[in-house]
């Protein structure tokens, strides 16, 4: 008897080809389309992308001769992803909705629906791979990077649990994107030439201030430019601190600045609308080099900026993750309090993996990089790997 698998069919080329490959592998395949966002007023295109996507998904499902289920999960999306985004921005952090979307929607609400259908497995069009191994009589599931280095999406799944991975299939994880497109063209699938989705997961490309103003009100504040000399030199200071714990706190804690330590060069409509490394939207000219956001202070509603891509305020030697925000995808490989280890870390999607050492203390995890990192941003996820396996992740404090 064929094993039944439900594929999350988004209307994109990746999930379309994943559905085809599952059929070729002999599975009894059904598809599920999820409506997660209906408000088109905040998208830059001025239309509601789910309406286009579901049309393409229906055409693909018909072409492949597989049943298509449609579920409205917009309330779950608003509660578990969108509201979280608003709260994080309100508190001066920059969330990653794609990571939350996978944990709370694609691998939670989706799995519940799959169980209702009575499937053995569920599948997605992510560029990543899964392996299983048995250790001391227990089965563990390994999340591995996709073989296409330009499309590896394991980072987006960094918050998944062993239970969520257990029934997951990733049919295109060992295929490169150009080949996926080629397969779709050969099959004459409606999604073959469809552009990859961009912007916020299931929402699309948005004007961020307009999107956030649904819940967050504009508030006038100052833009303060800081000279390079105003940025603390933690690495130099750390050399004088003999205690490792105290040294890590200095090197890995987010910086704070005094509004009086620089000069006011403009105004803005709300510090919560800006993020570290941002250049656009400041509307301040007349400087020899472009201005970049190096810090935001929600309490004083101040944006701190610095000139040029190499301004020291854009770089930090390390970061900290609170114990409550720490997640190990492989709990059997988790560090114990007091332990440390070398890993490869990324702090954003598609960033090259960076060499770092992780130190675990009661209060949380300190990550100290071999080279200072640009744009470490509170609210984003740091994910760490051993070889090609993603082991854990956490929210940057």
Backbone torsions as a table, in degrees:
resi	resn	phi	psi	omega
1	UNK	NA	132.7	-178.5
2	UNK	-65.2	141.5	172.8
3	UNK	-77.3	136.9	-179.1
4	UNK	-93.7	134.7	176.5
5	UNK	-130.8	138.5	175.7
6	UNK	-106.5	124.3	179.8
7	UNK	-100.5	133.7	173.2
8	UNK	-74.0	105.0	-175.5
9	UNK	-98.8	108.8	-173.4
10	UNK	-93.2	-14.0	-172.3
11	UNK	98.0	-2.8	177.4
12	UNK	-91.2	167.6	-176.0
13	UNK	-69.1	-34.0	-175.7
14	UNK	-65.0	-50.1	-179.5
15	UNK	-69.6	-29.4	178.0
16	UNK	-63.6	-48.2	179.9
17	UNK	-69.1	-35.2	176.6
18	UNK	-59.6	-40.7	178.7
19	UNK	-63.4	-43.2	178.7
20	UNK	-61.7	-45.2	-178.2
21	UNK	-63.6	-36.6	178.2
22	UNK	-63.6	-40.7	176.9
23	UNK	-63.0	-42.0	179.8
24	UNK	-63.2	-29.5	-179.7
25	UNK	-82.9	-0.5	173.5
26	UNK	94.7	10.9	177.9
27	UNK	-80.2	154.7	168.5
28	UNK	-85.5	105.9	-169.0
29	UNK	-104.4	132.9	168.8
30	UNK	-126.9	158.6	-176.7
31	UNK	-119.8	153.5	179.5
32	UNK	-133.6	124.2	175.8
33	UNK	-107.8	130.3	-177.3
34	UNK	-110.2	126.9	173.9
35	UNK	-93.0	112.0	-175.1
36	UNK	-113.6	-20.1	-178.2
37	UNK	-146.0	127.1	-175.5
38	UNK	-113.8	-16.8	-173.5
39	UNK	-81.4	108.6	-178.5
40	UNK	-87.7	-5.4	-173.4
41	UNK	-67.4	-20.6	-177.0
42	UNK	-101.9	-5.8	-179.1
43	UNK	-83.0	147.0	-177.6
44	UNK	-68.9	-24.7	-178.7
45	UNK	-77.6	-20.5	-180.0
46	UNK	78.5	11.8	175.5
47	UNK	-132.9	173.6	-176.5
48	UNK	-100.8	109.2	-169.6
49	UNK	-61.1	-27.1	-177.6
50	UNK	-64.0	-29.6	-179.7
51	UNK	-67.4	-39.3	175.1
52	UNK	-69.0	-44.7	-175.1
53	UNK	-62.5	-41.1	-177.4
54	UNK	-68.9	-31.8	177.1
55	UNK	-63.5	-45.8	178.9
56	UNK	-65.3	-42.2	-180.0
57	UNK	-59.7	-40.7	179.0
58	UNK	-64.5	-41.2	179.2
59	UNK	-65.2	-40.3	179.3
60	UNK	-66.5	-45.2	-179.8
61	UNK	-61.1	-40.1	178.5
62	UNK	-65.1	-43.3	-179.7
63	UNK	-61.5	-40.3	-178.0
64	UNK	-86.8	-5.1	-179.9
65	UNK	59.0	52.8	175.7
66	UNK	-127.1	144.7	178.2
67	UNK	-65.7	144.8	178.2
68	UNK	-120.4	121.0	174.2
69	UNK	-98.3	144.6	177.4
70	UNK	-122.3	129.6	179.3
71	UNK	-129.1	135.8	177.4
72	UNK	-92.4	106.1	179.7
73	UNK	-114.2	26.4	-176.4
74	UNK	-64.8	-32.7	177.6
75	UNK	-67.6	-41.6	177.1
76	UNK	-63.8	-39.3	-179.6
77	UNK	-64.7	-44.8	-179.8
78	UNK	-62.3	-43.7	-176.4
79	UNK	-71.5	-43.2	-171.2
80	UNK	-97.2	-18.4	-177.7
81	UNK	-120.9	-58.8	-175.3
82	UNK	-64.0	-46.6	179.8
83	UNK	-63.7	-35.7	175.2
84	UNK	-61.3	-43.2	178.0
85	UNK	-58.3	-48.2	-179.0
86	UNK	-60.3	-43.3	-179.7
87	UNK	-62.8	-42.9	-178.7
88	UNK	-64.7	-46.6	179.0
89	UNK	-63.1	-37.9	179.1
90	UNK	-59.7	-33.0	-179.3
91	UNK	-95.0	12.9	173.8
92	UNK	83.5	16.1	178.1
93	UNK	-109.5	158.6	-178.8
94	UNK	-113.2	100.8	-175.5
95	UNK	-76.5	165.0	173.2
96	UNK	-113.3	96.7	-175.7
97	UNK	-65.2	-25.9	-178.3
98	UNK	-66.2	-39.6	177.9
99	UNK	-65.0	-45.2	179.5
100	UNK	-66.2	-37.4	-180.0
101	UNK	-60.5	-40.8	178.7
102	UNK	-68.3	-43.9	-177.4
103	UNK	-69.3	-43.1	-171.6
104	UNK	-93.6	-26.5	-175.4
105	UNK	-112.5	-65.2	-174.5
106	UNK	-64.1	-32.1	-177.7
107	UNK	-114.6	20.5	176.2
108	UNK	-134.3	-72.8	177.5
109	UNK	-58.8	-41.6	179.3
110	UNK	-60.6	-47.1	-178.7
111	UNK	-62.4	-38.9	179.0
112	UNK	-61.0	-41.5	179.6
113	UNK	-68.1	-37.3	178.1
114	UNK	-60.7	-41.2	179.0
115	UNK	-64.8	-37.3	177.7
116	UNK	-62.5	-38.4	179.8
117	UNK	-70.2	-25.0	178.9
118	UNK	87.9	32.5	-178.7
119	UNK	-86.1	156.9	177.2
120	UNK	-84.4	-32.6	-177.8
121	UNK	-139.6	164.6	168.0
122	UNK	-128.0	156.5	-176.2
123	UNK	-138.6	154.6	176.0
124	UNK	-134.9	170.2	178.8
125	UNK	-96.3	29.1	178.7
126	UNK	-73.9	145.8	174.2
127	UNK	-88.0	80.1	175.5
128	UNK	-157.6	171.5	-176.8
129	UNK	-130.9	159.0	178.0
130	UNK	-129.2	137.6	172.2
131	UNK	-129.9	156.4	173.9
132	UNK	-123.0	148.4	178.8
133	UNK	-140.7	156.4	178.2
134	UNK	-111.9	129.3	-178.1
135	UNK	-135.9	120.9	-179.0
136	UNK	53.5	40.0	177.0
137	UNK	80.0	2.2	-178.7
138	UNK	-116.3	141.5	-179.5
139	UNK	-91.1	132.4	175.9
140	UNK	-122.7	150.1	-178.6
141	UNK	-112.5	126.4	-178.0
142	UNK	-99.2	130.1	174.4
143	UNK	-97.9	116.7	-175.4
144	UNK	-112.2	152.0	177.1
145	UNK	-61.8	149.4	174.4
146	UNK	-67.1	154.7	-177.6
147	UNK	-74.5	-17.7	175.3
148	UNK	-86.7	106.0	-175.8
149	UNK	-63.6	-22.3	179.4
150	UNK	-81.7	-13.3	-176.0
151	UNK	-126.7	3.8	-179.0
152	UNK	-50.1	122.7	-177.5
153	UNK	-115.7	17.8	-179.9
154	UNK	-58.9	-33.0	180.0
155	UNK	-55.2	-39.4	-178.3
156	UNK	-66.7	-17.7	-178.5
157	UNK	-105.0	18.2	-172.6
158	UNK	-67.5	-12.7	-179.4
159	UNK	-103.1	7.4	-179.5
160	UNK	-71.6	157.3	177.6
161	UNK	-104.2	168.8	175.1
162	UNK	-59.5	-38.8	-179.2
163	UNK	-64.7	-38.7	179.4
164	UNK	-70.6	-33.4	179.8
165	UNK	-75.6	-25.3	-169.9
166	UNK	-49.8	-48.5	-175.2
167	UNK	-100.8	9.0	-174.5
168	UNK	-82.5	142.9	173.3
169	UNK	-125.3	140.0	179.0
170	UNK	-125.5	83.0	-170.8
171	UNK	-62.4	-26.2	-176.4
172	UNK	-105.7	12.4	-176.4
173	UNK	-62.9	-22.9	-179.6
174	UNK	-110.0	22.1	179.8
175	UNK	-121.9	145.3	177.6
176	UNK	-86.9	149.7	-174.2
177	UNK	-53.4	-46.0	-179.7
178	UNK	-57.9	-33.2	179.1
179	UNK	-71.6	-36.6	176.3
180	UNK	-59.8	-45.2	177.8
181	UNK	-60.9	-42.2	-178.6
182	UNK	-62.7	-42.5	178.2
183	UNK	-61.5	-44.0	-179.0
184	UNK	-62.7	-38.3	179.0
185	UNK	-68.3	-42.2	179.7
186	UNK	-61.5	-33.4	179.9
187	UNK	-85.6	-7.7	-177.3
188	UNK	57.9	44.3	178.1
189	UNK	-77.4	145.2	-178.1
190	UNK	-61.8	-21.3	-177.4
191	UNK	-93.0	1.1	-171.2
192	UNK	-55.9	-38.9	-177.4
193	UNK	-107.2	8.8	-178.3
194	UNK	-69.7	132.4	-179.8
195	UNK	-67.1	151.7	176.2
196	UNK	-64.5	144.9	179.6
197	UNK	-67.4	147.1	179.1
198	UNK	-132.9	167.9	177.2
199	UNK	82.3	-152.3	-175.7
200	UNK	-75.9	136.6	-179.2
201	UNK	-50.2	121.0	178.3
202	UNK	69.8	-2.4	177.5
203	UNK	-105.3	-45.3	-179.5
204	UNK	104.5	-166.8	-178.7
205	UNK	-75.4	129.6	-178.2
206	UNK	-131.6	158.6	165.1
207	UNK	-83.6	108.5	-168.4
208	UNK	-56.6	-48.7	177.8
209	UNK	-56.7	-40.8	178.5
210	UNK	-63.4	-43.1	178.8
211	UNK	-61.3	-46.6	-176.0
212	UNK	-71.7	-25.9	-178.4
213	UNK	-70.4	-3.4	170.4
214	UNK	-62.3	-31.4	-177.7
215	UNK	-125.1	-26.6	-175.3
216	UNK	-108.1	130.5	-176.3
217	UNK	-87.7	144.0	174.5
218	UNK	-61.9	147.8	-179.3
219	UNK	-150.8	119.0	-175.1
220	UNK	-67.2	136.2	177.8
221	UNK	-153.4	176.2	-175.9
222	UNK	-94.8	147.7	168.9
223	UNK	-102.5	120.0	-176.0
224	UNK	-113.2	122.8	177.4
225	UNK	-87.9	131.8	178.4
226	UNK	-108.7	135.4	173.2
227	UNK	-74.6	158.4	179.4
228	UNK	-56.1	-33.6	-177.7
229	UNK	-68.2	-17.8	-178.3
230	UNK	-81.0	-8.8	-178.1
231	UNK	-88.1	127.3	179.7
232	UNK	-60.6	140.6	178.3
233	UNK	-98.8	78.9	-173.8
234	UNK	-60.6	-39.0	-176.7
235	UNK	-61.4	-39.8	178.2
236	UNK	-69.2	-41.6	-179.3
237	UNK	-66.8	-34.6	-175.7
238	UNK	-63.7	-27.8	-178.8
239	UNK	-63.2	-18.5	-178.5
240	UNK	-95.2	-0.9	-176.7
241	UNK	-105.9	112.7	-177.0
242	UNK	-74.3	-28.9	-175.8
243	UNK	-79.5	123.1	-176.5
244	UNK	-60.8	-43.2	-178.2
245	UNK	-60.5	-47.6	179.7
246	UNK	-64.9	-37.1	179.8
247	UNK	-64.8	-42.1	179.0
248	UNK	-65.2	-39.3	178.3
249	UNK	-59.7	-40.3	179.3
250	UNK	-67.1	-44.4	-173.9
251	UNK	-76.5	-26.5	-170.0
252	UNK	-111.7	-2.4	-179.5
253	UNK	-88.9	141.5	180.0
254	UNK	-60.1	144.1	179.9
255	UNK	-79.7	153.0	171.0
256	UNK	-129.4	146.8	-176.7
257	UNK	-125.1	153.5	175.8
258	UNK	-91.5	127.4	178.6
259	UNK	-54.6	-23.3	-179.7
260	UNK	-82.5	-1.0	-176.1
261	UNK	-88.3	1.5	179.1
262	UNK	-142.4	-165.5	-180.0
263	UNK	-117.5	141.2	179.5
264	UNK	-73.6	124.9	-177.9
265	UNK	-119.4	-1.2	-179.8
266	UNK	174.1	-173.8	177.7
267	UNK	-130.1	164.4	-179.9
268	UNK	-139.9	175.9	-177.2
269	UNK	-107.4	18.6	177.8
270	UNK	146.5	118.4	-179.3
271	UNK	-61.3	-27.9	-178.0
272	UNK	-70.9	-8.4	177.7
273	UNK	-89.7	0.0	-174.2
274	UNK	-121.0	156.5	-178.8
275	UNK	-137.1	161.3	-177.3
276	UNK	-60.4	135.5	179.2
277	UNK	87.2	-5.6	-177.6
278	UNK	-69.7	139.9	177.8
279	UNK	-116.1	-40.3	-176.6
280	UNK	-75.6	150.2	174.1
281	UNK	91.4	-3.0	-179.9
282	UNK	-78.6	-32.2	178.3
283	UNK	56.6	41.5	175.8
284	UNK	-123.7	121.9	-179.4
285	UNK	-116.4	-172.5	174.6
286	UNK	81.8	13.6	178.5
287	UNK	-105.5	147.0	-179.9
288	UNK	-55.6	-38.1	178.4
289	UNK	-124.7	156.0	179.9
290	UNK	-60.0	149.7	177.8
291	UNK	-91.4	139.7	176.6
292	UNK	-124.8	144.8	175.4
293	UNK	-71.3	125.6	177.6
294	UNK	-111.1	-15.6	177.1
295	UNK	-167.7	154.3	173.2
296	UNK	-129.8	144.0	177.8
297	UNK	-123.6	105.6	-176.9
298	UNK	-68.2	-35.6	-177.5
299	UNK	-62.8	-44.0	178.6
300	UNK	-96.0	-1.5	-178.2
301	UNK	54.4	49.2	-177.6
302	UNK	-117.7	138.9	171.7
303	UNK	-107.4	127.9	176.5
304	UNK	-102.2	132.3	-177.6
305	UNK	-128.0	160.7	176.5
306	UNK	-142.5	155.5	-177.1
307	UNK	-85.6	131.3	171.0
308	UNK	87.8	154.0	-178.5
309	UNK	-67.0	-19.9	-176.7
310	UNK	-101.9	11.1	178.4
311	UNK	-56.1	131.2	-176.0
312	UNK	-61.2	-21.3	178.2
313	UNK	-67.1	-18.6	178.8
314	UNK	-81.9	-11.9	-173.7
315	UNK	-115.3	140.6	175.8
316	UNK	-136.4	147.4	-178.7
317	UNK	-77.7	-20.0	-176.6
318	UNK	-163.5	-178.2	179.2
319	UNK	-147.4	167.4	-178.4
320	UNK	-128.8	141.5	176.0
321	UNK	-125.0	123.9	179.7
322	UNK	-63.9	149.5	-178.5
323	UNK	-55.5	-37.9	-178.4
324	UNK	-69.0	-19.7	-177.6
325	UNK	-103.3	12.2	-175.9
326	UNK	-95.3	133.9	-177.2
327	UNK	-136.9	128.9	175.4
328	UNK	-109.8	115.3	175.6
329	UNK	-66.5	-31.8	174.4
330	UNK	-112.7	85.9	-176.7
331	UNK	-60.9	-25.2	179.0
332	UNK	-70.5	-15.7	-179.8
333	UNK	-109.7	10.7	-177.2
334	UNK	-67.1	144.7	174.6
335	UNK	-68.1	147.8	171.6
336	UNK	-92.8	154.7	178.1
337	UNK	-57.1	129.5	-178.1
338	UNK	98.8	-13.1	-179.4
339	UNK	-91.3	162.8	172.7
340	UNK	-143.6	164.5	179.4
341	UNK	-165.7	156.6	177.9
342	UNK	-88.9	134.0	179.1
343	UNK	-142.0	175.0	171.7
344	UNK	-112.6	131.9	-168.1
345	UNK	-126.9	145.0	167.7
346	UNK	-129.2	147.7	-177.2
347	UNK	-113.3	4.0	175.4
348	UNK	-160.8	160.9	179.3
349	UNK	-61.4	137.7	175.5
350	UNK	71.3	2.4	173.2
351	UNK	-70.0	141.4	173.6
352	UNK	-60.8	140.4	178.4
353	UNK	-63.4	138.3	-175.9
354	UNK	-114.7	140.0	177.6
355	UNK	-72.0	134.4	-178.3
356	UNK	-156.4	162.5	172.1
357	UNK	-115.9	133.4	178.9
358	UNK	-102.0	135.4	179.1
359	UNK	-124.8	124.1	-179.2
360	UNK	-104.2	125.5	174.7
361	UNK	-123.5	172.5	-178.3
362	UNK	-55.1	-40.2	-174.6
363	UNK	-79.2	-16.6	179.6
364	UNK	154.4	-163.0	-173.2
365	UNK	-110.9	129.2	173.9
366	UNK	-102.9	130.9	177.4
367	UNK	-116.1	116.4	-179.2
368	UNK	-111.9	117.8	-176.1
369	UNK	-84.7	152.0	174.8
370	UNK	-68.6	-33.0	175.5
371	UNK	-125.9	139.6	179.7
372	UNK	-55.8	142.6	-175.7
373	UNK	-107.4	140.7	179.4
374	UNK	-86.2	132.8	170.5
375	UNK	74.5	33.5	172.5
376	UNK	-64.1	125.2	-168.5
377	UNK	-129.5	123.6	177.9
378	UNK	-59.4	135.2	-179.9
379	UNK	101.4	-23.9	176.2
380	UNK	-78.1	169.3	-179.9
381	UNK	-103.6	134.6	167.4
382	UNK	-99.4	135.7	179.5
383	UNK	-127.8	140.0	-177.6
384	UNK	-122.3	147.1	-172.5
385	UNK	-126.7	153.0	165.7
386	UNK	-120.2	111.6	-171.4
387	UNK	63.6	-126.7	179.9
388	UNK	-99.5	6.5	-178.8
389	UNK	-98.7	129.9	175.4
390	UNK	-82.0	123.6	-174.7
391	UNK	-103.1	-33.1	-176.0
392	UNK	-168.4	176.1	-179.1
393	UNK	-162.2	171.1	176.9
394	UNK	-169.6	161.4	179.9
395	UNK	-82.3	126.1	179.4
396	UNK	-66.6	129.6	-176.9
397	UNK	-86.0	NA	NA
